[in-house]
Amino acid sequence: MNRFVWYVTFVLAAFCGGLAAQSGPEIEFQYPAGTPHPSGVADTSWGPTYVSGTYFRTVRVVNLGDATLTLDPNFTTTESNCIVGRICHGPPYGNGWQTTLAAGEWQECSLTVTPLAPGPWSFTWTVSNNDTTGGEDPYVLEFSGTGLASQVGIAPALRVLTHPVGGLIGPTLLVQPVVEALDASGQRDTSFTGPITMSLMGGAGSNMQITGTVTVNASNGVAAYYGVGVDLTESPISDVNAVFSASGLAEAHSGFQVRNFTSGKGSVSANVAGCSTSEGGGLGLLALGVLAALLVLIRGRVFRRSVGALRLPALAQRDQRQTDRS
């Protein structure tokens, strides 16, 4: 067997192995979009969280397999020292939690957590599904953080007077934030004229960035922002945790959403494992048959050539005997 036949045999074996290994649904949770978060691994990236404050996280569930992923509608949440909220919004927006995702599709949910008292808080989100590989049924998301007592009335601090309200991706926020500086007694410090900066809290989404004027000098203790927006493209609805900070004052937090509506379910076809465009792997089986036929054809030709090469000396001897007789 020549080198080319060995090469085709190797490709065929690799193809068969890959096809078998990648068959079926494959669940993955991501946040921010495109960043996998393994089942059973605690996430501690929320940063400081004030008691009674509400903090957001957009979570995406993706089917990376080549068959339909089925998700239990009765997922469970356990909470410790916090209150957890959850709104699932597609895409398409407003459809709620989808119990099936075709190969390559995804959906997103907004999670909120409100610490109840100073100290550690945690919660888990458990989703049963039909992924039979990798120990991901059920898939368990774990979150934890530390609640902090508000510094308002205790030490110089910032407080959000007007919380931002998001609009569509790209343009400025529908409602721009207004922040005030407080003294240790919790009263507005009208003598404060320093800069107050708006930024994104850790874990709010590495692909997002604030646009516009993010640092504003206070006037009589008040900083009114203008032209602020949030730019990103990966999610129909993205949850944002904003931080307002100034030198010598405890920071203030605020959460809001920005929207980038889409008309259909999300797709990550570029990341789908396998090479089939249907659940049954029709295209994969067709390609497998073509490769097998090609291998048989090539081996047949090689065999005939080998037999021909063996017959050539015998034919030459027969022709020579006929010549001698004549």
C-alpha positions in Angstrom: 0.0 0.0 0.0 1.5 3.4 -1.0 1.8 6.5 1.1 -1.4 8.1 -0.3 -3.5 5.1 0.7 -2.0 5.3 4.2 -2.9 9.0 4.3 -6.5 8.4 3.3 -6.8 5.6 5.8 -5.5 8.0 8.6 -7.9 10.8 7.6 -10.9 8.3 7.5 -10.0 7.0 11.0 -9.6 10.5 12.4 -12.9 11.6 10.8 -14.8 8.6 12.3 -13.3 9.3 15.7 -14.1 13.0 15.6 -17.6 12.3 14.4 -18.3 9.9 17.3 -16.7 12.2 19.9 -18.7 15.3 18.9 -22.2 13.8 18.6 -25.0 15.0 20.8 -25.9 18.2 22.7 -23.2 20.1 24.6 -24.2 22.7 27.2 -22.1 25.6 28.3 -22.8 28.7 30.4 -20.9 31.9 29.6 -20.4 35.3 31.1 -19.5 37.6 29.6 -20.6 36.2 26.2 -17.8 33.9 24.8 -16.2 33.3 28.2 -17.1 29.8 29.5 -17.9 29.3 33.2 -17.5 25.6 34.2 -20.2 23.8 36.2 -19.5 23.6 39.9 -16.8 26.3 39.9 -17.5 29.2 42.3 -17.5 32.7 40.8 -16.2 35.4 43.2 -15.8 38.2 40.6 -18.7 40.4 41.8 -16.4 42.7 43.8 -17.7 44.7 46.8 -21.4 44.7 47.2 -23.4 46.9 49.5 -26.2 45.6 51.7 -29.6 46.3 50.1 -27.9 47.2 46.8 -28.9 45.3 43.6 -26.2 43.9 41.3 -26.6 42.4 37.9 -25.1 39.7 35.7 -26.0 38.6 32.1 -25.6 34.8 31.7 -25.7 33.0 28.4 -26.4 29.3 27.9 -25.1 27.9 24.7 -25.6 24.6 22.8 -22.2 23.8 21.4 -23.2 20.3 20.3 -24.7 19.0 17.1 -28.1 17.8 18.5 -30.9 19.6 20.3 -30.2 20.6 23.9 -33.2 20.1 26.2 -33.3 22.3 29.4 -35.5 21.6 32.4 -38.1 24.4 32.9 -38.0 23.8 36.7 -34.4 24.9 37.4 -33.6 25.6 41.1 -31.9 28.4 43.0 -30.5 28.2 46.5 -29.6 31.4 48.4 -27.6 32.4 51.5 -27.7 35.9 52.9 -29.1 37.3 49.7 -32.1 37.7 47.5 -31.8 36.5 43.9 -33.8 37.5 40.9 -33.8 36.1 37.4 -35.4 37.2 34.1 -34.8 35.2 31.0 -35.3 37.2 27.8 -34.2 35.2 24.7 -33.4 36.1 22.0 -36.0 36.6 20.6 -36.7 39.2 23.3 -39.6 38.6 25.6 -39.9 34.8 25.0 -38.7 33.8 28.5 -36.8 30.6 29.3 -36.5 28.4 26.2 -36.5 24.6 27.0 -34.9 23.6 23.8 -31.9 25.0 21.9 -30.9 23.7 18.5 -27.3 23.1 17.6 -25.5 26.4 17.8 -28.3 28.4 19.5 -28.1 30.3 22.7 -30.3 32.3 25.1 -29.6 34.7 27.9 -30.9 35.5 31.4 -30.4 38.5 33.7 -29.4 37.5 37.3 -29.7 40.0 40.2 -28.4 39.6 43.7 -29.2 41.8 46.7 -27.1 41.2 49.9 -29.2 41.1 53.1 -26.5 41.7 55.8 -22.8 42.4 56.1 -20.7 39.3 55.5 -20.5 36.5 53.0 -23.4 35.7 50.6 -23.8 33.0 48.0 -26.3 31.4 45.6 -26.4 28.6 43.2 -28.4 28.1 40.0 -29.0 24.5 38.9 -30.2 23.5 35.5 -31.0 19.9 34.5 -30.4 19.0 30.8 -29.8 16.2 28.4 -26.0 16.6 28.0 -24.7 13.2 28.9 -21.0 14.1 28.8 -18.6 16.0 31.1 -20.7 15.6 34.2 -22.8 18.6 33.3 -26.3 17.3 34.1 -27.2 19.1 36.1 -25.2 22.2 35.3 -24.5 24.1 38.5 -23.5 27.8 38.6 -22.1 29.0 41.9 -21.8 32.7 42.9 -20.4 34.2 46.1 -19.4 37.6 47.4 -19.2 39.8 50.5 -21.9 42.2 51.6 -20.6 45.5 53.0 -22.4 48.0 55.2 -23.2 51.3 53.6 -20.8 54.1 54.6 -23.5 56.8 54.2 -23.8 58.6 57.5 -20.6 56.8 58.8 -17.8 58.3 56.6 -17.5 60.6 53.7 -19.2 58.9 50.8 -20.8 59.2 47.4 -24.5 58.6 46.8 -26.4 58.2 43.5 -29.2 60.8 43.3 -30.4 59.8 39.8 -29.7 56.2 38.7 -28.8 55.8 35.0 -31.4 54.2 32.7 -30.1 52.4 29.6 -31.3 52.6 26.1 -30.1 51.0 22.9 -26.5 50.0 22.4 -24.3 52.9 21.2 -26.4 56.0 21.8 -26.3 57.8 25.1 -28.2 56.5 28.1 -31.9 57.6 28.3 -31.3 58.9 31.8 -27.9 60.3 32.7 -26.6 59.7 36.3 -26.4 62.3 38.9 -24.1 61.7 42.0 -23.6 63.7 45.2 -20.8 63.8 47.8 -21.8 63.4 51.4 -20.0 64.2 54.6 -19.6 61.8 57.5 -23.0 62.7 58.9 -24.7 61.8 55.6 -25.4 65.4 54.5 -24.4 66.8 51.2 -20.9 68.3 51.2 -21.4 71.5 49.2 -17.7 72.3 49.5 -16.7 69.3 47.4 -15.8 70.2 43.9 -13.5 67.3 43.0 -13.8 64.9 40.1 -16.1 61.9 40.3 -15.4 59.1 37.8 -17.9 56.5 36.5 -16.5 53.0 35.6 -17.7 49.4 35.2 -17.5 47.0 38.1 -15.5 43.9 37.8 -17.4 41.0 36.3 -19.9 43.3 34.5 -18.7 42.2 31.1 -15.1 42.4 29.7 -16.4 43.3 26.2 -18.3 46.5 27.4 -16.9 50.0 27.6 -18.3 53.3 28.7 -18.4 56.0 26.1 -18.7 59.8 26.5 -17.7 61.9 29.5 -16.9 59.5 32.3 -15.3 62.0 34.8 -17.2 65.1 35.9 -16.2 67.8 38.4 -18.7 68.3 41.2 -20.4 71.6 41.7 -21.6 72.3 45.2 -21.1 68.6 45.9 -23.1 67.4 42.9 -21.8 65.8 39.7 -24.3 65.6 36.7 -23.1 63.4 33.9 -23.9 64.0 30.2 -23.3 62.1 27.0 -22.6 58.8 28.7 -23.3 55.6 26.8 -22.2 51.9 26.9 -20.9 50.3 23.8 -21.0 46.5 23.2 -22.4 44.1 20.6 -22.6 40.6 22.1 -26.0 40.5 23.9 -29.6 41.6 23.1 -29.8 42.9 26.7 -26.7 43.5 28.8 -26.6 44.1 32.5 -24.2 46.8 33.7 -22.9 47.4 37.2 -21.5 50.9 37.4 -19.1 52.3 40.1 -18.8 56.0 41.0 -15.6 56.9 42.7 -13.8 60.0 44.1 -10.7 60.5 46.2 -11.4 60.3 49.9 -15.0 59.2 49.6 -16.6 55.7 49.7 -17.7 54.6 46.3 -21.3 54.4 45.1 -22.8 51.7 42.9 -25.7 51.6 40.3 -27.1 48.9 38.0 -28.8 49.3 34.7 -29.4 47.6 31.3 -28.6 48.5 27.7 -30.4 46.8 24.8 -29.5 45.5 21.3 -32.6 43.7 20.1 -32.5 40.8 17.7 -35.3 39.1 15.8 -34.4 35.5 16.3 -32.6 33.0 18.6 -28.9 33.6 19.0 -26.5 31.5 17.0 -22.9 30.5 17.5 -22.6 28.3 14.5 -18.9 29.1 14.2 -18.3 27.4 17.5 -20.5 24.3 17.0 -18.7 21.1 17.5 -18.9 18.5 14.7 -19.6 19.0 11.0 -23.3 18.3 10.7 -26.0 20.8 9.9 -28.8 18.4 11.1 -29.4 16.5 14.3 -28.9 13.2 12.8 -25.5 14.1 11.3 -26.7 13.5 7.7 -23.9 15.5 6.1 -21.3 13.8 8.3 -22.5 10.3 7.3 -22.5 11.3 3.6 -19.0 12.5 3.8 -18.0 9.3 5.6 -19.5 7.3 2.8 -17.6 9.3 0.2 -14.3 8.8 2.0 -14.9 5.1 2.3 -15.7 4.8 -1.4 -12.6 6.8 -2.3 -10.5 4.5 -0.2 -11.9 1.4 -1.8 -11.4 2.8 -5.3 -7.8 3.8 -4.6 -7.0 0.4 -3.1 -8.6 -1.3 -6.1 -6.4 0.6 -8.5 -3.3 -0.1 -6.5 -4.2 -3.8 -6.5 -4.7 -3.9 -10.2 -1.4 -2.1 -10.8 0.4 -4.6 -8.5 -1.1 -7.6 -10.4 -0.2 -6.0 -13.7 3.3 -5.5 -12.6 3.5 -9.2 -11.6 2.2 -10.3 -15.0 4.5 -8.2 -17.2 7.5 -10.6 -17.0 5.3 -13.6 -17.8 3.8 -11.8 -20.8 7.2 -10.8 -22.1 8.4 -14.4 -21.9 5.4 -15.7 -23.8 5.9 -13.1 -26.6 9.6 -14.1 -26.8 8.7 -17.8 -27.2 6.2 -17.0 -30.0 8.9 -15.0 -31.8 11.4 -17.8 -31.6 8.9 -20.3 -33.0 8.2 -18.1 -36.0 
